[in-house]
Amino acid sequence: MAGPRTMAALFQEGSMSTLTGLILWLVLAVLCWPLALLALVLWPLVWLLLLPFRLLGIAVDGVFGLLRALVTLPARVLGGR
């Protein structure tokens, strides 16, 4: 299991993802500018459509975290890791 990430690492990951997306969009703009403009216009709509799935994923992750904590609680109380 990986340790907790620092804020700097999370910021750097987000920056690289943004930079990669920008470079890919610029390549698309050079190759086919109407498709690049369409992607630019439709991206907010796609983001809004996917938002409920992200929220559901966060909720499911929280439930699994709670279940894991409940299952491992006896071992933690008895002195295990």
ROFIZA-820921 format. One record per residue (C-alpha): residue number from 1; residue in one letter; x negated, z, y. Coordinates in pm, 1 decimal, padded with zeros to 6 digits. Each point is the difference from the previous one (the first is absolute). Example, Ala and Ser with C-alpha at 12.3 -4.5 7.8 and 13.67 -1.06 7.14 Angstrom:
BEGIN
pt k 1 | r A | x -01230.0 | z 00780.0 | y -00450.0
pt k 2 | r S | x -00137.0 | z -00066.0 | y 00344.0
***
This chain:
BEGIN
pt k 1 | r M | x 00000.0 | z 00000.0 | y 00000.0
pt k 2 | r A | x -00137.6 | z -00097.6 | y 00338.7
pt k 3 | r G | x -00047.9 | z 00258.4 | y 00269.6
pt k 4 | r P | x 00199.5 | z 00005.5 | y 00321.6
pt k 5 | r R | x -00078.9 | z -00280.3 | y 00242.8
pt k 6 | r T | x -00120.0 | z 00072.8 | y 00348.1
pt k 7 | r M | x 00179.7 | z -00137.6 | y 00301.6
pt k 8 | r A | x -00301.6 | z -00217.4 | y 00083.6
pt k 9 | r A | x 00012.4 | z -00162.3 | y -00345.7
pt k 10 | r L | x 00373.8 | z -00064.8 | y 00030.0
pt k 11 | r F | x -00047.4 | z -00149.0 | y 00347.5
pt k 12 | r Q | x -00280.9 | z -00223.6 | y -00123.8
pt k 13 | r E | x 00213.1 | z -00124.0 | y -00293.0
pt k 14 | r G | x 00283.7 | z -00083.9 | y 00240.1
pt k 15 | r S | x -00239.2 | z -00178.8 | y 00235.5
pt k 16 | r M | x -00142.8 | z -00213.3 | y -00279.1
pt k 17 | r S | x 00348.0 | z -00088.7 | y -00120.9
pt k 18 | r T | x 00102.3 | z -00101.7 | y 00350.7
pt k 19 | r L | x -00316.9 | z -00203.2 | y 00049.7
pt k 20 | r T | x 00047.7 | z -00176.5 | y -00334.2
pt k 21 | r G | x 00361.1 | z -00081.9 | y 00086.6
pt k 22 | r L | x -00102.0 | z -00133.7 | y 00339.8
pt k 23 | r I | x -00269.7 | z -00221.5 | y -00150.1
pt k 24 | r L | x 00241.6 | z -00134.0 | y -00262.3
pt k 25 | r W | x 00260.2 | z -00071.3 | y 00268.1
pt k 26 | r L | x -00256.9 | z -00181.5 | y 00214.0
pt k 27 | r V | x -00099.0 | z -00217.1 | y -00297.1
pt k 28 | r L | x 00367.1 | z -00076.5 | y -00058.6
pt k 29 | r A | x 00042.2 | z -00079.0 | y 00370.1
pt k 30 | r V | x -00284.3 | z -00252.0 | y -00018.1
pt k 31 | r L | x 00126.7 | z -00159.9 | y -00321.7
pt k 32 | r C | x 00372.7 | z -00002.3 | y 00073.6
pt k 33 | r W | x 00103.8 | z 00146.5 | y 00335.1
pt k 34 | r P | x 00380.2 | z -00029.8 | y -00048.3
pt k 35 | r L | x -00022.0 | z 00207.5 | y -00317.8
pt k 36 | r A | x -00218.7 | z 00253.8 | y 00180.5
pt k 37 | r L | x 00258.6 | z 00032.6 | y 00279.1
pt k 38 | r L | x 00279.7 | z 00035.0 | y -00254.4
pt k 39 | r A | x -00195.1 | z 00274.3 | y -00177.1
pt k 40 | r L | x -00057.9 | z 00173.7 | y 00333.1
pt k 41 | r V | x 00372.6 | z -00004.3 | y 00078.7
pt k 42 | r L | x 00119.5 | z 00099.8 | y -00347.7
pt k 43 | r W | x -00253.1 | z 00280.4 | y -00060.7
pt k 44 | r P | x 00200.4 | z 00269.8 | y 00190.5
pt k 45 | r L | x 00314.2 | z -00093.0 | y -00195.9
pt k 46 | r V | x -00185.3 | z 00025.0 | y -00331.4
pt k 47 | r W | x -00143.4 | z 00336.3 | y 00109.4
pt k 48 | r L | x 00351.2 | z 00127.5 | y 00080.7
pt k 49 | r L | x 00133.0 | z -00120.5 | y -00335.9
pt k 50 | r L | x -00281.0 | z 00176.2 | y -00188.5
pt k 51 | r L | x 00028.5 | z 00327.5 | y 00193.8
pt k 52 | r P | x 00262.9 | z 00158.7 | y -00231.2
pt k 53 | r F | x -00223.8 | z -00071.8 | y -00301.1
pt k 54 | r R | x -00292.1 | z 00172.0 | y 00171.6
pt k 55 | r L | x 00216.6 | z 00303.8 | y 00072.4
pt k 56 | r L | x 00118.5 | z 00003.3 | y -00359.8
pt k 57 | r G | x -00360.9 | z -00017.3 | y -00117.8
pt k 58 | r I | x -00092.8 | z 00297.6 | y 00218.7
pt k 59 | r A | x 00293.6 | z 00199.6 | y -00138.1
pt k 60 | r V | x -00083.4 | z -00086.2 | y -00362.7
pt k 61 | r D | x -00365.7 | z 00091.3 | y 00059.6
pt k 62 | r G | x 00112.0 | z 00335.8 | y 00137.8
pt k 63 | r V | x 00222.1 | z 00068.6 | y -00301.6
pt k 64 | r F | x -00283.0 | z -00085.3 | y -00241.2
pt k 65 | r G | x -00236.3 | z 00224.1 | y 00198.0
pt k 66 | r L | x 00248.8 | z 00286.4 | y -00025.1
pt k 67 | r L | x 00045.8 | z -00053.5 | y -00374.3
pt k 68 | r R | x -00376.7 | z -00008.5 | y -00052.1
pt k 69 | r A | x -00038.8 | z 00322.3 | y 00197.4
pt k 70 | r L | x 00271.6 | z 00168.7 | y -00208.1
pt k 71 | r V | x -00151.2 | z -00114.5 | y -00330.3
pt k 72 | r T | x -00352.9 | z 00110.3 | y 00091.7
pt k 73 | r L | x 00109.0 | z 00329.3 | y 00158.2
pt k 74 | r P | x -00039.5 | z 00214.0 | y -00317.2
pt k 75 | r A | x -00356.2 | z -00124.0 | y -00053.4
pt k 76 | r R | x -00085.6 | z 00068.2 | y 00362.9
pt k 77 | r V | x 00146.7 | z 00348.1 | y -00012.2
pt k 78 | r L | x -00192.7 | z 00080.7 | y -00319.8
pt k 79 | r G | x -00327.0 | z -00106.3 | y 00159.6
pt k 80 | r G | x -00039.5 | z -00357.5 | y -00114.7
pt k 81 | r R | x -00079.9 | z -00283.5 | y 00231.8
***
